[in-house]
C-alpha cells in the first residue's frame, strides 16, 4: 500500500508543492531531502506493486481485465510521483 503521505502528495502534487512553507537554509534542504526520500520509497513501492500484478498475470492467477483495473491507477500514481520527484530534484 502507498503510505498516506505519498498518496496525499500524488492526489494533487502541484498544490502540495505550492503550499509547502518556504524554509531557509538547512531546514529547507532537510525537508527537501526528506520529501525526495519519501518519493523514492513511494516510487519503488509502486514499481514493485506493478511487478507483482504482472507476475500474477503471467502465472495465470488473474485475468486481463483484473490486471488493467488494478495496474492502471498504480501506474498513474507512479508516473505522477516521478514527475513530482523531478520537480523536487530541480
MODELLER restraints for C-alpha pairs under 7 A, 6 or more apart:
rsr = mdl.restraints
at = mdl.atoms
rsr.add(forms.Gaussian(group=physical.xy_distance, feature=features.Distance(at['CA:2:A'], at['CA:42:A']), mean=6.47, stdev=0.5))
rsr.add(forms.Gaussian(group=physical.xy_distance, feature=features.Distance(at['CA:6:A'], at['CA:39:A']), mean=6.77, stdev=0.5))
rsr.add(forms.Gaussian(group=physical.xy_distance, feature=features.Distance(at['CA:6:A'], at['CA:42:A']), mean=6.33, stdev=0.5))
rsr.add(forms.Gaussian(group=physical.xy_distance, feature=features.Distance(at['CA:9:A'], at['CA:16:A']), mean=6.20, stdev=0.5))
rsr.add(forms.Gaussian(group=physical.xy_distance, feature=features.Distance(at['CA:10:A'], at['CA:77:A']), mean=6.20, stdev=0.5))
rsr.add(forms.Gaussian(group=physical.xy_distance, feature=features.Distance(at['CA:10:A'], at['CA:80:A']), mean=6.13, stdev=0.5))
rsr.add(forms.Gaussian(group=physical.xy_distance, feature=features.Distance(at['CA:10:A'], at['CA:81:A']), mean=6.08, stdev=0.5))
rsr.add(forms.Gaussian(group=physical.xy_distance, feature=features.Distance(at['CA:13:A'], at['CA:84:A']), mean=6.47, stdev=0.5))
rsr.add(forms.Gaussian(group=physical.xy_distance, feature=features.Distance(at['CA:36:A'], at['CA:85:A']), mean=6.35, stdev=0.5))
rsr.add(forms.Gaussian(group=physical.xy_distance, feature=features.Distance(at['CA:36:A'], at['CA:88:A']), mean=6.72, stdev=0.5))
rsr.add(forms.Gaussian(group=physical.xy_distance, feature=features.Distance(at['CA:39:A'], at['CA:81:A']), mean=6.46, stdev=0.5))
rsr.add(forms.Gaussian(group=physical.xy_distance, feature=features.Distance(at['CA:39:A'], at['CA:85:A']), mean=6.34, stdev=0.5))
rsr.add(forms.Gaussian(group=physical.xy_distance, feature=features.Distance(at['CA:43:A'], at['CA:78:A']), mean=5.64, stdev=0.5))
rsr.add(forms.Gaussian(group=physical.xy_distance, feature=features.Distance(at['CA:43:A'], at['CA:81:A']), mean=6.40, stdev=0.5))
rsr.add(forms.Gaussian(group=physical.xy_distance, feature=features.Distance(at['CA:46:A'], at['CA:74:A']), mean=6.28, stdev=0.5))
rsr.add(forms.Gaussian(group=physical.xy_distance, feature=features.Distance(at['CA:46:A'], at['CA:78:A']), mean=5.89, stdev=0.5))
rsr.add(forms.Gaussian(group=physical.xy_distance, feature=features.Distance(at['CA:50:A'], at['CA:71:A']), mean=6.04, stdev=0.5))
rsr.add(forms.Gaussian(group=physical.xy_distance, feature=features.Distance(at['CA:50:A'], at['CA:74:A']), mean=6.83, stdev=0.5))
rsr.add(forms.Gaussian(group=physical.xy_distance, feature=features.Distance(at['CA:53:A'], at['CA:67:A']), mean=6.50, stdev=0.5))
rsr.add(forms.Gaussian(group=physical.xy_distance, feature=features.Distance(at['CA:53:A'], at['CA:71:A']), mean=6.87, stdev=0.5))
rsr.add(forms.Gaussian(group=physical.xy_distance, feature=features.Distance(at['CA:56:A'], at['CA:62:A']), mean=6.08, stdev=0.5))
rsr.add(forms.Gaussian(group=physical.xy_distance, feature=features.Distance(at['CA:57:A'], at['CA:63:A']), mean=6.36, stdev=0.5))
rsr.add(forms.Gaussian(group=physical.xy_distance, feature=features.Distance(at['CA:57:A'], at['CA:67:A']), mean=6.82, stdev=0.5))
